[in-house]
Amino acid sequence: MGKIIMSEFASLDGVIQDPDGNEGSGAGGWVGHLADRDELYAVKLGEALHSDALLLGRRSYEFFAARWRPRRGALADRLNTLPKYVASSTLHDPGWSNSTVLEGDVVKEVSTLKHEVAGDILVYASFQLMRTLIEHDLVDELRLMVFPAVLGRGKRLFGETSDKILVRLVDTRTVDGDIVYLTYQPVRIPHAQG
């Protein structure tokens, strides 16, 4: 059975919106350039190399496809060859190699995908998809790259949830001297049988 691994860039105050500034949010561009951060690039490459599939929401899929499809290099080559799944009710012809559209009920489709993919299913960005997967207890690991920036506005990692979400820290390290890389796993509390 596959594992859903969420990998997100976040500001110190929890904003995940527009990290590279390409969304035009006005508060974007806070991650700097990957080319200037060798260790960060190596972490992202390692995540991709150890994953068996990539899962994205439609907007993130279109952004990643436009950004990575024409590129070459270790990370681009890996992202271009990985099997990709995009959760969308509007996209019908994905166009990026090895891509499959998951139509219909996203919770059902991703649950099925977890049974079909034997290894890690990596989810980048995909703000709305991330919240849906967390809300329905489909995320097995959450990896946060926390950047030393306080933005004061923008979409945050978590919004309102139907219940509390408990996680436990399983790893922490510093990347490129000023980024904190945190790895959490959900704490699943069995419901009492009555």
C-alpha positions as CSV (number, residue, x, y, z in Angstrom):
1,M,0.0,0.0,0.0
2,G,1.3,3.4,-0.9
3,K,2.0,6.3,1.4
4,I,0.9,9.9,0.8
5,I,3.8,12.2,1.5
6,M,2.9,16.0,1.6
7,S,5.9,18.2,1.0
8,E,5.4,21.9,1.4
9,F,7.3,25.2,1.6
10,A,6.0,27.4,4.5
11,S,6.9,30.7,5.9
12,L,7.6,31.0,9.6
13,D,3.9,32.2,10.1
14,G,2.5,29.2,8.1
15,V,1.9,30.8,4.7
16,I,2.3,28.4,1.8
17,Q,0.9,30.6,-0.9
18,D,3.1,31.8,-3.8
19,P,6.5,30.7,-2.5
20,D,8.3,31.6,-5.7
21,G,6.3,34.7,-6.6
22,N,4.8,33.4,-9.8
23,E,1.2,33.5,-8.6
24,G,1.2,37.4,-8.3
25,S,-0.1,37.4,-4.7
26,G,2.0,40.4,-3.8
27,A,3.6,38.5,-0.9
28,G,5.3,35.9,-3.0
29,G,8.9,35.1,-3.8
30,W,9.9,34.3,-0.3
31,V,11.8,31.1,-1.0
32,G,14.6,32.6,-3.0
33,H,16.1,30.6,-5.8
34,L,16.7,26.9,-5.7
35,A,19.9,27.3,-7.7
36,D,21.3,29.4,-4.8
37,R,20.5,26.7,-2.3
38,D,22.4,23.5,-3.1
39,E,21.3,21.6,0.0
40,L,17.6,22.5,-0.6
41,Y,17.9,21.3,-4.2
42,A,19.5,18.0,-2.9
43,V,16.6,17.5,-0.5
44,K,14.0,18.0,-3.2
45,L,15.9,15.7,-5.6
46,G,16.1,13.1,-2.9
47,E,12.3,13.3,-2.3
48,A,11.6,12.9,-6.0
49,L,14.1,10.0,-6.4
50,H,12.6,8.1,-3.5
51,S,9.0,8.5,-4.7
52,D,7.0,6.2,-6.9
53,A,4.4,8.8,-8.1
54,L,3.5,12.5,-8.0
55,L,0.0,13.7,-7.0
56,L,-1.0,17.2,-7.7
57,G,-4.1,19.4,-7.8
58,R,-5.0,20.9,-11.2
59,R,-3.4,24.4,-10.7
60,S,-0.2,23.0,-9.2
61,Y,-0.1,20.4,-12.0
62,E,-0.3,23.0,-14.7
63,F,2.4,25.1,-12.9
64,F,4.7,22.2,-12.5
65,A,4.2,20.9,-16.1
66,A,5.0,24.3,-17.5
67,R,8.0,24.7,-15.3
68,W,9.6,21.3,-15.5
69,R,8.6,19.7,-18.8
70,P,11.0,21.8,-20.9
71,R,13.9,21.5,-18.4
72,R,16.7,19.0,-18.2
73,G,18.9,18.0,-15.2
74,A,18.5,15.5,-12.4
75,L,15.4,16.9,-10.8
76,A,13.6,17.8,-14.0
77,D,14.4,14.4,-15.5
78,R,13.0,12.6,-12.5
79,L,9.8,14.8,-12.3
80,N,9.3,14.3,-16.1
81,T,9.5,10.5,-15.9
82,L,7.6,9.9,-12.7
83,P,4.0,8.7,-13.0
84,K,1.9,11.7,-12.3
85,Y,-1.7,11.9,-11.1
86,V,-3.8,15.1,-11.2
87,A,-7.0,15.5,-9.2
88,S,-9.3,17.5,-11.4
89,S,-12.8,17.7,-12.6
90,T,-11.9,20.2,-15.4
91,L,-8.6,18.9,-16.9
92,H,-9.1,16.2,-19.6
93,D,-5.9,16.2,-21.6
94,P,-3.0,16.6,-19.2
95,G,-0.2,16.7,-21.8
96,W,2.7,16.1,-19.4
97,S,4.3,12.6,-19.9
98,N,3.1,9.8,-17.7
99,S,0.1,11.7,-16.4
100,T,-3.3,10.4,-15.4
101,V,-6.4,12.5,-14.4
102,L,-8.2,11.4,-11.3
103,E,-11.8,12.5,-12.0
104,G,-14.7,12.2,-9.6
105,D,-14.6,12.0,-5.8
106,V,-11.0,12.9,-4.9
107,V,-11.1,11.1,-1.6
108,K,-12.3,7.9,-3.2
109,E,-9.8,8.3,-6.1
110,V,-6.8,8.9,-3.8
111,S,-7.8,6.1,-1.5
112,T,-7.8,3.8,-4.6
113,L,-4.5,5.2,-5.7
114,K,-2.9,4.4,-2.3
115,H,-3.8,0.7,-2.9
116,E,-2.5,0.7,-6.5
117,V,0.9,2.4,-5.9
118,A,3.2,0.4,-3.7
119,G,5.6,3.2,-2.6
120,D,5.6,6.9,-1.8
121,I,3.1,9.2,-3.5
122,L,4.6,12.7,-3.3
123,V,2.3,15.7,-3.2
124,Y,3.8,19.1,-3.9
125,A,2.0,22.4,-3.3
126,S,-1.7,21.6,-4.2
127,F,-3.2,23.7,-1.4
128,Q,-6.8,22.6,-1.8
129,L,-5.9,19.0,-2.4
130,M,-3.6,19.0,0.7
131,R,-6.4,20.2,3.0
132,T,-8.8,17.6,1.6
133,L,-6.4,14.8,2.1
134,I,-5.5,15.9,5.6
135,E,-9.2,16.3,6.5
136,H,-9.9,12.7,5.4
137,D,-6.9,11.2,7.1
138,L,-5.2,10.2,3.9
139,V,-1.8,11.8,4.6
140,D,0.9,9.5,6.0
141,E,3.7,12.1,6.3
142,L,3.9,15.9,6.2
143,R,7.3,17.4,5.4
144,L,7.6,21.2,5.9
145,M,10.5,23.4,4.7
146,V,10.1,26.4,7.0
147,F,11.7,29.5,5.6
148,P,12.9,32.4,7.8
149,A,10.2,34.8,6.6
150,V,7.1,36.3,8.2
151,L,4.6,37.4,5.6
152,G,1.7,38.5,7.7
153,R,-0.8,37.5,4.9
154,G,-1.5,34.8,2.4
155,K,-3.1,31.3,2.5
156,R,-1.8,29.3,5.4
157,L,-1.1,25.7,5.7
158,F,-4.1,24.9,7.8
159,G,-7.5,26.4,8.0
160,E,-10.6,25.2,9.8
161,T,-10.8,21.5,10.2
162,S,-13.8,19.4,11.4
163,D,-11.7,18.0,14.2
164,K,-8.3,18.4,15.7
165,I,-5.3,16.9,13.9
166,L,-2.6,15.4,16.0
167,V,0.9,14.8,14.6
168,R,4.2,13.8,16.0
169,L,7.6,15.1,15.0
170,V,9.8,12.3,13.6
171,D,12.7,14.3,12.1
172,T,14.1,17.7,12.1
173,R,17.2,19.3,10.5
174,T,18.5,22.5,9.2
175,V,19.0,23.0,5.4
176,D,21.3,25.6,3.9
177,G,21.8,27.2,7.3
178,D,18.5,28.9,7.8
179,I,15.6,26.6,6.6
180,V,14.1,24.1,9.1
181,Y,13.0,20.8,7.6
182,L,10.4,19.2,9.7
183,T,8.9,15.8,9.2
184,Y,5.6,14.9,10.9
185,Q,3.4,11.8,10.9
186,P,-0.2,11.7,12.0
187,V,-1.2,10.4,15.3
188,R,-4.1,8.1,14.6
189,I,-6.3,7.6,17.7
190,P,-8.5,4.6,17.4
191,H,-12.2,5.4,17.9
192,A,-13.9,3.7,20.9
193,Q,-16.1,0.9,19.9
194,G,-19.5,1.1,21.6
